[in-house]
């Protein structure tokens, strides 16, 4: 699946998200695009997550992106919210209510 092509209307010339989609399906594609920027099996502080997300979007809202990534099951966090990591078991397209095109 070519997320860059799917998200072409939401990406700038540097392939950063320039807007967070309102429609659920496109929002999930945007989150899938962003989670690919994380390294599996690596722990991140909240500050590191924000810095990484800021590198890949232009609308200055890493908190919303971080929260959505957690809510949809792409990122996990410690109970105290200090440590983040990619979820070991990423949600499937079916679990997200999508079909894999």
Rosetta silent file (secondary structure, phi, psi, omega in degrees, C-alpha in Angstrom):
SEQUENCE: XXXXXXXXXXXXXXXXXXXXXXXXXXXXXXXXXXXXXXXXXXXXXXXXXXXXXXXXXXXXXXXXXXXXXXXXXXXXXXXXXXXXXXXXXXXXXXXXXXXXX
SCORE:     score description
SCORE:     0.000 S_00000001
   1 L     0.000  126.458 -178.716    0.000    0.000    0.000 S_00000001
   2 L   -94.137   93.874 -177.575    1.463    3.320   -1.059 S_00000001
   3 H   -67.967  -29.644  177.458    0.515    5.688    1.749 S_00000001
   4 H   -62.169  -41.249  178.272    2.346    8.571    0.097 S_00000001
   5 H   -69.412  -44.050  179.692    0.050    8.275   -2.895 S_00000001
   6 H   -60.588  -38.518 -175.438   -3.069    7.848   -0.743 S_00000001
   7 L   -96.493   14.090 -172.849   -2.140   10.910    1.333 S_00000001
   8 H   -51.924  -34.590  179.726   -0.884   13.068   -1.565 S_00000001
   9 H   -76.138  -10.516 -178.199   -3.410   15.841   -0.797 S_00000001
  10 H  -110.087   -0.289 -177.310   -2.224   15.960    2.822 S_00000001
  11 E  -110.631  144.281  175.294    1.546   15.950    2.223 S_00000001
  12 L   -88.492 -174.485 -176.740    3.837   18.844    1.372 S_00000001
  13 L   -64.522  -19.883  177.225    6.797   18.689   -1.015 S_00000001
  14 L   -96.552   11.011  178.729    8.955   17.237    1.808 S_00000001
  15 L    64.959   30.729  173.676    6.351   14.496    2.450 S_00000001
  16 L   -99.308  144.621  176.181    5.297   15.984    5.778 S_00000001
  17 E   -63.458  126.105  177.870    1.652   16.030    6.797 S_00000001
  18 L  -100.758   -9.439  175.623    0.372   19.544    6.228 S_00000001
  19 L  -156.744  149.327  176.744   -3.066   18.817    7.693 S_00000001
  20 L   -95.000  119.132 -175.936   -4.570   16.076    9.829 S_00000001
  21 L   -57.874  145.527  177.425   -7.474   14.512    7.910 S_00000001
  22 L   -85.686  -36.367 -179.234  -10.944   14.826    9.406 S_00000001
  23 L   -70.729  134.612 -174.650  -12.353   11.695    7.775 S_00000001
  24 H   -53.277  -47.152 -176.669  -11.688    8.590    9.857 S_00000001
  25 H   -60.938  -46.883 -179.964  -10.304    6.489    7.006 S_00000001
  26 H   -69.476  -33.168  176.288   -7.797    9.129    5.910 S_00000001
  27 H   -60.922  -44.543  179.473   -6.914    9.855    9.536 S_00000001
  28 H   -63.687  -41.725  176.753   -5.970    6.200   10.001 S_00000001
  29 H   -60.428  -39.682  178.233   -3.874    6.280    6.824 S_00000001
  30 H   -64.108  -40.998  178.460   -2.073    9.351    8.182 S_00000001
  31 H   -66.991  -39.194  175.478   -1.398    7.547   11.470 S_00000001
  32 H   -61.049  -41.414  178.322   -0.137    4.490    9.587 S_00000001
  33 H   -60.319  -45.949 -177.394    2.175    6.789    7.639 S_00000001
  34 H   -70.071  -38.528 -177.505    3.537    8.337   10.839 S_00000001
  35 H   -64.814  -23.961  177.137    4.014    5.094   12.756 S_00000001
  36 L   -67.395  -14.367  179.914    6.355    3.942    9.993 S_00000001
  37 L   -82.985  -11.778  179.805    8.744    6.685   11.137 S_00000001
  38 L   -89.519  150.037  176.515    9.239    4.957   14.503 S_00000001
  39 L   -90.271  128.738  175.937   11.819    2.256   15.143 S_00000001
  40 L   -61.751  150.640  176.296   10.405   -1.059   16.394 S_00000001
  41 L    62.802   18.879  175.517   11.685   -2.207   19.801 S_00000001
  42 L  -113.796  139.504  175.218   12.868    1.291   20.718 S_00000001
  43 L   -95.657  141.948 -178.763   11.579    3.265   23.664 S_00000001
  44 E  -125.345  142.283  169.146   10.952    6.989   23.250 S_00000001
  45 E   -77.153  165.436  177.183   10.403    9.723   25.788 S_00000001
  46 H   -59.053  -39.296  179.037    7.416   11.987   25.225 S_00000001
  47 H   -62.533  -41.652  178.899    9.838   14.684   24.102 S_00000001
  48 H   -66.363  -39.308  176.936   11.415   12.322   21.535 S_00000001
  49 H   -61.508  -46.725  179.586    7.985   11.318   20.216 S_00000001
  50 H   -60.417  -42.512  179.949    7.060   14.977   19.837 S_00000001
  51 H   -63.803  -43.993  179.282   10.333   15.747   18.047 S_00000001
  52 H   -62.513  -47.313  179.372    9.867   12.838   15.643 S_00000001
  53 H   -62.820  -39.033  178.607    6.275   13.820   14.925 S_00000001
  54 H   -63.603  -29.272  175.967    7.286   17.460   14.450 S_00000001
  55 H   -68.181  -21.935 -172.555    9.754   16.307   11.798 S_00000001
  56 L  -117.073   12.352  172.069    6.877   14.712    9.869 S_00000001
  57 E  -148.930  159.747 -174.543    4.077   17.280   10.124 S_00000001
  58 L  -116.723    2.015 -173.952    3.730   21.032    9.696 S_00000001
  59 L  -101.934   13.201  169.006    0.624   21.961   11.693 S_00000001
  60 L    55.408   49.996  176.951    2.309   21.998   15.118 S_00000001
  61 L  -140.969   62.609 -179.276    0.131   19.553   17.029 S_00000001
  62 H   -64.943  -27.916 -179.091    2.236   16.579   18.131 S_00000001
  63 H   -63.034  -44.193  177.935    0.034   16.040   21.197 S_00000001
  64 H   -63.659  -45.045 -179.838   -3.022   15.261   19.061 S_00000001
  65 H   -62.467  -44.382  179.640   -1.026   12.961   16.798 S_00000001
  66 H   -60.894  -45.836 -179.595    0.569   11.185   19.776 S_00000001
  67 H   -64.004  -44.325  179.005   -2.813   10.716   21.464 S_00000001
  68 H   -64.303  -39.824  178.931   -4.462    9.437   18.271 S_00000001
  69 H   -63.616  -37.220  175.977   -1.580    7.013   17.673 S_00000001
  70 H   -69.748  -47.589 -177.355   -2.061    5.681   21.198 S_00000001
  71 H   -61.139  -36.164 -179.841   -5.865    5.551   20.932 S_00000001
  72 L   -85.739   -3.190  175.736   -5.753    3.605   17.648 S_00000001
  73 L    87.324   20.354  176.815   -3.175    1.140   19.014 S_00000001
  74 L   -88.363  -34.897  177.593   -0.106    2.207   17.038 S_00000001
  75 E  -119.375  147.502  173.678    1.863    3.439   20.054 S_00000001
  76 E  -114.398  159.042  177.674    1.938    2.137   23.583 S_00000001
  77 E  -142.908  156.541  176.843    2.960    4.121   26.639 S_00000001
  78 L   -69.820  163.282 -178.329    3.930    3.466   30.209 S_00000001
  79 L   -56.928  -36.211 -178.704    1.377    4.055   32.930 S_00000001
  80 L   -84.997   -1.743  176.521    3.032    7.341   33.876 S_00000001
  81 L    76.578   10.772 -177.698    3.137    8.482   30.225 S_00000001
  82 L   -87.529  -26.444 -174.771    6.910    8.934   30.217 S_00000001
  83 E  -122.382  130.674  179.055    7.859    6.092   27.870 S_00000001
  84 E  -121.478  152.108  174.523    6.390    5.368   24.437 S_00000001
  85 E  -156.987  158.052  173.360    7.054    2.563   21.966 S_00000001
  86 E   -63.035  139.821  175.154    5.458    1.097   18.873 S_00000001
  87 L   -63.367  137.558  179.061    2.898   -1.506   19.847 S_00000001
  88 L   -60.008  -42.011  179.470    4.301   -4.990   19.296 S_00000001
  89 L  -109.798   96.247  178.952    1.072   -6.038   17.609 S_00000001
  90 L   -66.254  145.263  179.144   -0.026   -3.274   15.277 S_00000001
  91 L   -62.446  145.280  178.008   -3.785   -3.211   14.580 S_00000001
  92 L   -82.723  164.073  176.776   -4.855   -4.974   11.412 S_00000001
  93 L   -58.378  -40.545  179.893   -6.780   -3.275    8.627 S_00000001
  94 L   -62.088  -45.334  179.060   -9.791   -5.347    9.615 S_00000001
  95 L   -62.452  -28.888  179.966   -9.541   -4.243   13.264 S_00000001
  96 L   -87.817   -1.467  179.828   -9.386   -0.644   12.054 S_00000001
  97 L    78.485   23.482 -179.251  -12.457   -1.152    9.870 S_00000001
  98 L  -115.309  159.704  170.376  -10.450   -0.840    6.644 S_00000001
  99 L  -107.219  141.888  179.062   -9.874   -3.101    3.680 S_00000001
 100 L   -81.871  111.262 -177.665   -6.349   -3.557    2.437 S_00000001
 101 L   -82.290    0.000    0.000   -6.396   -2.210   -1.105 S_00000001
